[in-house]
Amino acid sequence: MNLSARSLSCGIATVAVLGLGLSLVVAGPAQAAPSGPSWDDVKAAKSDAADAQQTVDELSSRLTTLQEAADRAGVVEQQAGQAYAMAVSQQQQAQDTLDDLAAQSKRAKAKADDSAGQVAGLVVELSRTGGGDLSTAMLVDASDSEDLLYRVGTMSHLSERSATVLAEARADQKTVDSLADQQDAATTALRAATRTSETALTTANDVSADAQSRVQEQQEQQDEVLRQLAYLKGTSVATETAYWTAQQAKAAEVALAAQTARDDDGDGRATGTRPGASTGTSDPSTSTPSTSRPSTSTPSTSTPANPAPAQPAPSKPKPSPANPAPAPAPSKPKPAPAPAPAPTPTVPSGPSKAAGAIAYARAQLGKPYVLNGAGPNTWDCSGLVMMAYGSQGIPTGGHNVVWQYNHFASIGRLVPLSQRQPGDILFYSSNGTASGGYHDSIYTGNGMMVEAARPGVGVVERAVWTPSQLLPYVARPSGAL
């Protein structure tokens, strides 16, 4: 059952999507970024080298501030989109369950009708050979096959063969009745899932409108700052955009290093949700995600956004005769060894698979973001990840961020974020666990990733943003762990 989805557009609020356990909590509209140098300031500074450099620094800082505001607003859209994706996946599961039961019921009914036919034949046979209280009148009086089985069952003179035929027919009829009950329950579940999906879609649109307007405002101001920088430095907007993106990528690598240092518990393993740990969500191996593609208006594309650079930790002074190194602290007892990891299954190997997935994702750059989009012309985040690795013959667990993480956890294909490589899948979470997953992307190396970002942005390759919301494990669908 496909739902028509509009492009996300909405107001910010505290929202809980019915039945999904995923809450979107936003404190309220963010404070507007402080104004930066005006064009008059920029023109006045151009003639003085010292003033020009100071103005460049101020403009660069403003770019970062604007980007942070845009990313905060964008997260809300992504969380709302994931809530809708989960609702659609659950709705599709309910529909698949009902379809499967309908097929089973059809087969069971045919078998029960055949069994009832054998009982009817038995009535005719026994009535001709002196079957006592059996008579062909039963065939006329019985309202249906179930009534006929009841009437035959009340007879007192049944041979062993007759009793066996009747027992089999009764068992077949019970199967039909049981499946009918299951179909009723599945129909009720589908109605509930459909209502939840519709509620999630409405919520997603309501949550996103204000976010989009604020993101658009930040991006317009960023464009203005880039034009000012190009004028001040005597370059082009394209050059300044490329330079700023490169700077953001370097800052992202520093921030990722700081983040993984905090996550690392000292034995080379990241803390947080462990691979294979229970996340309280459905097993991806038994859950079929939605493949429907709701129609929506095509959002406009715009310049991708990047996070603020994290400041590197100050370096420690090197030991010297005047400043000797402190004596090593007494060694602590080693902790108990971690449980052995689950056996790694056989998967397509080789870096070419990761490179192929990256190439596929890059081929989609510039295409719009649409809720539940899985190509070829529109995408959402998990749809892009699913199809990029699907192009390499590698399943990802379905069209859903949480399912994808759980899938790779269940097959032992997670590695610490600190060991990331190009082609690995990055996962964003609102609560530090898989259950809070709301966005994923494909890491392309050197602080960059390719993602289906959100409405109004679409598919972009950009610096990794907000490392603090990344789960401490990445998925490595192919290659050595």
N, C-alpha and C positions, 0 to 999 in steps of 0.2 A: 504494500500500500504506500504510494508515493505521496509526500506532502509538498505543497507548493511553498517554497521558502523565499522570503524577501531578503534583500541585502541587509545585513545587520546595520541598524541605525537607531539610538536610544538615550534615556536619562540615567544617571548614576544613582544607585540606591542599594540597600541591603536586600538581597533577593535569595530565596531558597527555591530551587526548582523541585516541584512535587515529585516525590518518589525516587529521587536520584542521589540524595545524600551529598550533593555538591552545592556549596553555597558560594555566592559571589558577594563579597563584603567590600564595600568601597566607602571611605570616610566622607566623601563629598567632593565637590569641584575643587581641583587643585588651584593653588594660588598662581596667579599669572606671573610669568617670568619677568623679572625687573627689566626695564628698558635698557638698551645698550646705547652705544654711540650713535648719534644721528648722522644723516648725510652731511650736514654742515660740519659736524665734528670730524668726519672722515676726510672731507675736502680740505679742511684747515690743517689736519695732521699730515697730509700727503707731502707737503713741502719741507717738513722737518723729520729727519731720520728717527730721532729719539721719540718724538710724538707718534710717528707712524708705527714704530714697533710696539709702543704701549697700546695703541688703538688696535693693532692686529691681535695682541694678546687678549684685550677685552672682548673683541669680536669672537675669537676662538672659544673663550670661556662661555660666551653667550650661546654659541652653537651647542655646546655640551649641555648647558642648562635647558635649552629648548628641547634637546633630544630626550633628556631624562623625563621631562614633562610629557612628551609624546609617548614614550614607552610606558609610563605609568597608566596613561589613558588606554593605550593599546592592550595592556594585559586584561583589562576588564572585558574587552571585546572577545579576546581569546578564551577566557574562562566561560563566558556566555555561549560561545560557539561550541566548546567541549561539552557543556551541559546539554545542548541541543543534539550534538552528535551521539552522546550516550543514550538519549531518549529515543532517537531514531533507530539506533542499533537494537535497543530493547524491543521497540515496536516491530522491527523486522524479524527478530527472534520469535516473537509471539505469532506473527503471521506465518513464519516457516513451520512452527509447531502445529498450528491449526491445519496448514496444508498437508503436513505429514500424517496427521490423524485422519484427515479426510480420505487420503489415499489408502491408509490401513483399513478404515471403515468400509470403503468400497470393496476391497479384497475380502474382508471378513464377511460382508453381506452376501457376496457371491458364493462363498463357501457354505454359509448357513443356509442359503436357498437350496444349494445342492443337497445338503444333508436333509433338509425338510422334504425334498423330493424323494429321497430314499425312504423316508418314513411313510410318505404317502403311498409309495409303491408297496411298502410292507403291508399297509392296511388293505390294499386291494388283494394282495397275494393271500393274506391270512383269511380274509372274508370269503375267498373262493374255496379255501381248503378247510373250512370249519374252524375258524379262529375264535370261536366262542363269541364274546361280546364285542369283537372288532367288526365294524361294518363300513361299507363305502359311504354311508350317510355322514360319517365324520368328515369326509372330504368336502361335502356340501355344506355342512353346518359350521365348520371351522371358519372364523373370520379372517385369520392370517396364519402364517406358518407357526408363530409362537403359540397360538390357540390350539393348533393341531397337535403340537408336541404335548401340551398340557392334557388334552383329551386322551391321547394315546397313553400317556403316563398314568392315567387313572384306571386303566384296564387291568384286570387281575390275571389274565392268562397270556403272559408273554414268554416266549422261548428265550433261551440264552442269547441266541443270535439277534432276536428282536430287541432285547434289552440293550445289547451293545450298540446297535444302530441308533436307538433312541438316546442313549447316553452321549454319543458323539454329536448328535444333532443338538442336544441341550447345551453341550459345551460350546459349540459353535455359536449358538444364539446368545449365550452369556458373554462371549467375546464381543459380539455386535453391541450388546447393551452397555458393556463397559466402555467401549470406544465412544459410544454416543455420549455417555456421561463426561468422558474426557474432552470431547469436542465442545460440549457446553461450557466446561471450565475454561478451555482455551479461547473460546469466543469472548467470554467475559474478560479474560486477561488481555486480549487484543484490544478490546474497547478501552480498558484502563490505560494500556500503553499508548494508544492513539491520543487519548486526552492529555496524557503527560507530555507527549511529543509536541502537541499543539501548544500546550502551556509553555514549554521550553522555548519554542520558536517565538512566541509573543514576548516572553521575557528577554530573549536574546536581542530582539529588535528594540525593545524599550531600553535595555541597558546600554545599547551601543550608540544611539543617536547623539547623545551629549558627548560621548567619548570621541566619536568621529568629528564632531564640530570642533572639539578642542584640539584633536590631532591635526586637523586641517589648518587651524590657526597657528599652531606651532610650526608646521611645515612651511607655511607662507612666510613666517618671520625668519625661518632658516634660509629660505631662498633669498630674502632681502639681505641677510648678513653675508651670504656667499657673494652676492653682487658687490657689496661694500668691500669685502676682502679683495676681490678681483680688481676693483678700481684702485684700491690703495696700493696693491702690490704690482700693478701693471700686468696682470695675467688674465685668464679667462675664467668664467664660472665653472666650466668643465674641469679645468686644471685644479681649481680650489676644491671642488667637490671630490675629485680623486685623491688629492692630498689629505683632505680631512678624513676620508674613509680609511686611508692607509694608517693615519694616526690613531683612529678609533680601533682598528684591528690590533695595532701594537698594544694599546691600552687594554684591550680585551684579553690578550695573552697574559699581561701582568695581573689583571684581575682574576683570571682563571687560575694562575699559579698560586695567588694568595688564597683563593677559595679552596683549592684542593689541599693546600697546606693545612687549612683549618679542618677540612673533612678527614684528613689522613689521621689514623689513630696510632701511628708509629710503627706499624708492621707491614706497611705497603698496601693495606686494604682500606678502602673508604668506609666511613661510618654512614649511618642512615639506613635506608631500606636495603637489606641484603639480597643478593640474587637468590631467587627461589623462595623468599620469605612470603608468608601469607599477607595479602594486601586487602582482604575483605571484599574482593570483587570476583566476578564470575570467571570461570576457567576459560581462557580464550580458545582452547581446543574444542570446547563444546558450544561455543557461542558464535553465531554467524552474524557478522556486522551487516548493516544496511548497505546496499549497493545502489539505492535510489539516488537520483541527482535532482533535488528540488530546483525548480527554475527560479531565477531572481534577476533583477536588473543588474547590468554589468557595471561594477564600480569603476571609477576612474583610477588610473595609476598615478603614483607620486613618488617623490624621492624617498628611498628607505631611510629609516631612523637608526641611530646608533647610541650606545650608552656612554656615560662619562667614564673617562679613564680612572682606574684605581691607582692610588699612589703607592709606589713600591716601598717596602719596609726599609728603614735605614740600615746601611751596611755596618757590620761590626768591625772594630779595629783589629788588625792582624797582630798576633803575638810578636813581641820583640824582647830583647834583653831588658829594656826599660819597662816593658809592659808584658811580663810573662803570662803565658796562658794559665788559667786556673787548673788546679789538679782535677782530674776526672772524678765525678761523683761515684760513690759505690754503686756497682751494678745491682739492679733490681731483679728479683726472681722473674723468669720468663713466664708470660701468661700461658695458660693451657692452649695447646694447638687448636686452631679453628677446625671445624668439621671438614672432612674432605668434600670438595665441590662435586656437584652432580656430574655424571659422565657427559662429555661433550658429544652431541650427535654428529653424524656425518653431514656436512653441508657443503655447498659449492665453495671451493676455496680459491685463493689467489687474489692479489690486489686488483686484478682486472675487473672483478665483480664490483668492488667498491668504486673504482674509477668509472665503470659503466653506469652505476647508479647516480654518481655525481653528474656525469655528462647528460644523462636523461633529465635530471632535475634542472640543470642549467639551460637545457633546451626549452624549458617552460618559462624562463625569465620574461617578465612583462605581462604575463597572462593574469587575469583578475582572480581574486579570491571570492568564492561563493560557498556558503554553508553546504557541507556534505559533497563538495565537488571532488571528483576523482578523474578529471580529464575528459576528453583531450583538451578542452578549451578553458575550463575553469577548475580551480583547485581549492581545497582547504589543506591545513598542515598535514594531517595524518593521511589524507588522500594522496598527497604528493609523495610522502615517504613510502606508502604502500605500493604505488605504481612505479616509483623509481627502482625499488628493489624487485618488484614483480617483473620488470623488464629484464632482470638478470636471472629470473627463475627462482627467486628466493621469497618465500612467504613471510609476512610480517605479523600475522595474527589478526588481521582485520583492519577495518577502517575506523580506528578509534585510538586515541593516544594511550589510554590506560590499558587497553587490550594489547597494544603493541609492546608496551613495556613488560606486561605480564607474560606475553608469549616468549620474549627473549630471555626473561628470567627463568621460565619453566624449562627451557632447553639449554640453559647454561651458557648463554651468549652475551652476558654482561661483563664489562671490565670497568675498573675505576676510572673516573673522569680524568685523573692525572695521567692516565696512559692513553688518552684519546689519539686517534689517528684519522686522517681524511677518510670519509665514508662512514664513520661512526654516527649513530643517531643520538642527538642530545634531547633530553627530556626536561621540560619545565614543570614545576609543581607548586601549588599554592600552599601546601602544608608540609613539604619535605618528604612526602611518601608517594608511592605510586598511585594511591587512591586519589590524590589531589592533582594528578597530571592534567594539564590543560593545553599543552603545546609541545610539538617536537619539530626537529629540523635535522638536516644532514650537515655535519661538520666538514668543511672543505680544506682546513689547514690554515695555519698562520693567523689564528684569531677570527677566521671568517666562517660563515655558514650560509647555506641556501635554504630558504623557507618559503612556504605560502604564508605570508605574514598576517594579514587581516584585510577586511574590506577597505577599499580606497588605496591600498598599497599593492596587494597581489603578490606574485612570486618575485623575490629579490634575492640577491646575494649580498650580504652585509656583515659587519662586525658582530660577533656574538654579544648580545645585550643581556644585562642583568644576570651575571653569573651566580649571584646569591640565590636565585630561584631555580638553578639547575639541580637535578637529582645527582647524587655523587657517583652514579654509575651511568655509563653509556652503553648502548647496544652495538655489538659488532656482528652484523649479519653474516659476514664472510671473512675468510682469512684466519690467520693464527691468532689465538687469544693471548 
